[in-house]
Amino acid sequence: MRQTATEGGHGPVDFVSDAPRPGSPDVVWRHGVGSARRRRNGGEPPIQVHHYDEHTVILRQSKSLSYEAPFLYLLFGNERALLLDTGATAEPERFPLRATVDGLVEEWLRAHPREGYELVVAHSHGHGDHVAADPQFEGRAGTTVVPREAAAVREFFGLGAERPDDALPFDLGGRVLEVLWTPGHHEAAVTLYDPWTGVLLTGDTVLPGRLFAFDAEAFLASMDRLVDFAAARPVSHVLGCHVEMTRRPGRDYPIGADYQPRERGLSLGAGHLTAVRDAVAAAAGSPGVHRHPDFVLYLQPGEREFGRLLRRGRTHKALRKLLGR
């Protein structure tokens, strides 16, 4: 691991001592443009940016662009930065992710100047709302875009099928993440742990919203892995890629909702990992929808479950239109 002094007398950032360091994921996100009155008051930017700390950035795509409103994560190390996920919209004119990331990298490098700084673009998993803006980074100097397919993800992070329980290091330059293979929602799903912040990045596997366990057996095995992993490490926050729950326990927003004024906060705790694991285990043999205070488990959902979800979404959209909201 290279730990050389940087230009201007700046040495490498110490990402080890006194870790995990506190930061804040708490922010009031702007939840969709909503009514004409809210649009006149400025709506919302295509990307909202929140600094968890000096070296960790949480980005959220606007609900005015995609109801999915996925969260993206940018982590800086001494030699490279990691962008986890690229959102649900491809066009840079509508969703200027590359320009936003470039600006954040330039800002970080002004405070921590060094040459040859790299960027890795990877994904929590390969669903379309997490990979759409990948083409914006094609041709960017010093940049590696990890393909979305499971085999490519395994090869890049060194995740061997013979020892799936192992967490493997991924070094950003003194900031050494741990990567776990966590399929079940998607065959290429990974979870990243950052010892510097104590944050566990769980993608769509664990989040305050709808948890789609398409492969129940793999999902349960991944949750067992995460519970055991978190028990051996300090976990400050469990951060997924969406917020779909309201502040009312057990109540989620309809699919397609582009305005969530009373949504639950993004952050979950290590105890939620156990809660999800136990919910999956308890529901074994009972595919369908299982509601819990901070998440809704869709265990091997079929046409009936998706039909109900979509009908509720259409009803919500029609009502919003009728009320002019």
N, C-alpha and C positions, 0 to 999 in steps of 0.2 A: 504494500500500500504506500503510495507516494505521499509524503507529508513535507513538502518543500515550502519555504517562505514565498509569499507572493509579492507582486510589485507594490511599491509605495510603503514598504515596511509592514504589510499585512501578512501575518502568518496564517496557517490553517485554523479553521474553526474547530474547537474541541467539542466533539459530539458525544463524548463518553462521560466526562466528569459530572457528577451530581445529576446524572440522568435517572429517571425521566424529569425533564424540565416542564414546569406548568405552562399552559397556554389556554386559549379560550376558543371553543367552537361556537360560542353563543353569539348570535347575530340575528337581527330582525330582517329576514329576507323579504323582498317585495314579491308578493304572491300573485302575479298575473295582472294584466291591465285592468280587468274588471269592468266597471261601468264607464260610460262616456265621460262622466265627471272625473274619474281617476285618470283616464287617458288625457284629458285636458291638463291635468296636473303633472304630466310628464311620463306616465306609464312606468316603464322599467327598462334598464339597459339590457342588451342581449346576453351579457355575462356579468354576474355580480361577483365581486372579489372580496375575500375576507382573509386577513393575515392571522392565522392561528398563533404564530410567533414570527420572528424575523426570518426564519428559514423554512416555514411551512405555510402554504397558501391553500385555502379552500375556495373553489370556484363553483358557481351554480349557473346552469343555463336557464334563461328566462322561460317562464311558462307561456309567454306570448309567442315564443318560437316553437316550443314543444311542451305539451302537457306533462311529459315525463320529467322535465326540469331536473336532469341528472346533476349530481355533484361530481366534480373532478378534483384531483389533488395534485399539487405541485410541491415536490420536496427537493430542497437544495442540499447537496453535499459539497465537499471540497473539490471534487474533480468532475462531477456531472450532476445534473438534475434529473428527476424522474417526474414525468407527467403521467398520471394514472387515469386513463380514459380520455376520450375526445368528444363525447357528447352525441346528440341526436340529429344534428344538422350539418350538412356538408359545406354549404356555400359560404365562403368567407365574407361576402357582402352582407349576409344576414347574421352570420355567427362568426365574428372575427377572432377565433380562438388563437390562431398562429400569431396574429399581431398582439393579442393580449399577453400570451406567454412570452413572446420576444421582449415586450416591455417589462415584464416582471423579471426576466433573466437579466436584462440590462440594468435594472434597478438594483438587483442583488449584487451584480458584478461591480457596480460603482462603489458599493460598501465593502466588497471583498474582491478586489481586482486580482485577476489571474488570466493566464493565456490558455488557449486550447480547451475552453470549457465545453462540455458535451451535454447533450440532451437525449434521454431515453424516453420514448413514448410507448407505454405498455397499457394493458387493459385488465380490469378486474374480471372480465369475461367477454365473450365475443358477440353478445346481442347488439343489434343495430343501433340502439340508443346510447351505446358506449364506444362506438368505433367510427361514427359517420364522418368526423372531421379528420380522420387519418390522412387523407390526400393533401391537406393543407401543409403537412410537414415533409412531403416528398421534395427532395432536393435541398432541404435545409442543411447547411454545413454542420458537421459534427453531430449528426442526429441519427439515431437508430430507431426505427419504427418496428416494434415486434408484431408479427402477423397475429391475427385473431384465432387461428386454428390451434387446437389442443396440442398437436404434435410440435408445432413451432414454439408454443409457449413452454412446453416441457423442455425442449432443447435449449432455449435461451436461458432459462433459469436453472437448468440442470436437474429438473424434477424427474427422477427415475421412477418408473412404475413398480420396480421391485421393492422400494421402501417408501410407500406413499405417506407414511406418518412423519417422515423427517421434515423439519423446517430447515431450509437452506439459506445461506447468507447471500445478500446482494449488496455490494459495496458501492456507495455513491462517492466514496472518498472520505473515510473516517466516519461516515454515517452509514452503519451497516444494518440494512433491513433484514428481516427474516421472512421468507416466502413459503407459504404452505399451499399444497394442492387441495382444493376444496370443491370438488364437483358435486352435482346434485341438482342445482339450479341450472347450470350449464356445464358442459363437459370440459371446458377450458377455464373454469373459474379458479381464481387464486385469492388468497388472503395475505395481506402484508402487515407485518408488525414493525413498528418504528421504535426502537429502544430510546431514542432521544426524547420523544414526546410521550411514549407509552401508549400511543394511538394504535388501534387495530383497525385496519381498513378492510371491510368485509364485503364490498361490492353489493350485489343483490342477494347474497346469502343471508345476511342478517341486517335488517333495517327497520325503522318504524313505519311499516306499511305491509303490503301484500308479499308474502314469502312463497314463491312458486317452487315447490319441491317436485320437479318433474320426474326425477329418479329418486324414489323414496329411500331406497337402500343406500345409495351413494350419499344422499343428503344427510342421513342419520350418521353414517360413518364420518362425514366431514364435521358434523357438529360434535361428535365424540372427540375428534381430533382437536377442534377449537377449544372445547371445554378443558381438556387436559393441558393444552398449550398455555391457555390463559392462567390456569392455576399455578403455573411455575414462573410467571412474569408479572410485573406491575402493569396493569392495563388502566390507563386513565380514562379513555373514551373508546367506545366501539362506534365507528362511523361508517355507514353504508352509503349508497349512491342515490337514494330517493327518500323523501318524506311523503307519506300518503295517509298518515293517521291524523285525526283531529285531536284536540285536547281532551275530548271525551273518551274515556277508556273503552277500547274495543270497537270504536267507530272510525272507519276509513272514509276518505273522500271517494266519490264515484270516479271510475276510470274516465279519463278525458277531461277532468276538472282543470280549468286553466286559472282558477282563482281560489286560493286557500288561505283566507285571512286569519283563521284560528288553528293553524296546523301545529302539531306537536313538534318539539325540538328535535334536531337531528341526532344528538348524542344519546347513545345507550351505554349501559355498563356491562361489566363482565358477567354479572348475574343474569343478564338477558340471554347470554349464550346458553347457560344452563336451562333457562326457561324455554328457549326454542328447542333445544335438544330433547327436553322432557316432553314437550308438546308433540314433537314428531314421534317419539317412542310411544306415547300414550295413544296416538291416533293410528298406529300401525294396523293395517288391515281395514281401515276405515277411510278410504279416499274421499276427498271432498273439502269443504270449507270449515275451518275450526278457528273461532274468534278468541283472541286473548287481549289483555289490556293494551299492550304496546305493539301488537302485530296481528295479522290475520294469516293463518297458515292455509295455503292451497296445496293439499297433499295429492299428488298425481291427478290434477284437475282434468276433467273431460269436457265434452260438449255442453253438458248441463250447467256446469259451474261457469264456463266461459260465456254461455248464453245469458245467464242471469247477470253476470258482471257487465256485459255489453248493453243489455236492456236497461239496467240502472243508469249506465253512462248516457245513453240516448235520452232517457227521461230527464236527467239532470240538465243536459244541454238544451233540450226543448223548453224546459221551465225557465232557464236563464234567459233564453231568447225572448220568451213571452214577457218576462218582467223587465227586459231591456238592460240586463246586467252583463 
